[in-house]
Amino acid sequence: YVPLFALCCYDAAIRGRLRAAWGWCVLLLLTREECGLTAAGLGLILLADPQRRRTGAAMIAVGAAAFAVALFVLLPWFRGGPSDTLARYGHLGASPSEIVVNLLTRPSLWLELATSDARRLLFVPTLMLPFGLLALLSPAGTLAILLVAAPGLLSAQFTQYTLGWHYPFTTIPLVTIASILGLRRLVAHRPIVCSAAWAPRLALAQLAMLLVLNLDGALVEHRWMMPHNPVRDELARLRPLIADDAPISATSKLAPQFAHRRHLALYPATGWSRETFPRLEHREAEWVLIDIEDRWLTDATRAPAAEAYRLVESTPRLRLYRLREITPVAEAVE
């Protein structure tokens, strides 16, 4: 819903329908914690329009405030402790203020980030590529895109700056808007690009680029959406071995298949505190289900601790482990 809410917000704002624009903005802010930056990015684009500067400034302020409240107040409150989001930026500093100071005073830090993973450099251009890099012709739009993409580009978590995951969805609507503004500027100088004869060719080229850029995600990351896929068949073989009320830990693509369970952890986490499930007699997942093709896995997490779990069953892609010995909560607390 993020692209829909963001685009509707911008559309209402440029049409002068401010009540509708703020209504869409509220829906956008309620979607994800990062959407405060998306709203601020929309405000930056509106700020460049002389007729929409007040709306743009207000949206920047509201978006920035919503992002800060979500990150430092709401997430810690719901999680019962500090947000783990900040842990993704530990390589930049020990606290938010230290991170900001380091980024402003240590230019070498930017070079280290750029050279540590080429995907950081390719992320934003890749998002712009299906639109022919037209977003670059809109300075305000490009600045807004960089603002929203910045948390992902600075993160130590590679999924935040690669395709095939949900993180780019907060940036995509700004890329779309910036590309439209860039096309408007290009047409003003080169009217030939709006020729009807070129429209089908540009549309086909854009479709081809989108297919190529998302090929890996469609075939690997989203294979659960394909009918009769082998992974689903393998899961059907292993599921009957797991008791309906047994606590389970599973990798990221497998966990949603057990979303109806109360005691569910996202592997490599295999346990929880007593405060999380006070009525549970133990705090370890009784079963661990691993998709060995999951991108989150490392050499250390490709299997749970051998002293705690034993392999029960395996298929070409899945591994099912069971807890060797249940540790009562009382003993664990002591």
Protein Blocks (a to p, Z undefined) as FASTA:
>chain_A
ZZmmmmmmmmmmmnopaklmmmmmmmmmmmpmklmmmmmmmmmmmmmpmklmmmmmmmmm
mmmmmmmmmmmmmmmmmnopacfklmmmmmnocbfklmmmmmmmmmklmmmmmmmpmklm
mmmmmmmmmnoommmmmmklmmmmmmmmmmmmmpmblklmcghiaklmmmmmmmmmmmmm
mmmmmmmmmmmlmpfklmmmmmmmmmmmmmmmmmmmmmmmmmmmpghiaklmmmmmmmmm
pcfklccdddfklmmmmmmpmbdcddfbfbdcfklmmmbcbfcdfbdcddfkbmkbcfkl
mpccfklpccfbdcfkbccdddfbdcdfklmmZZ
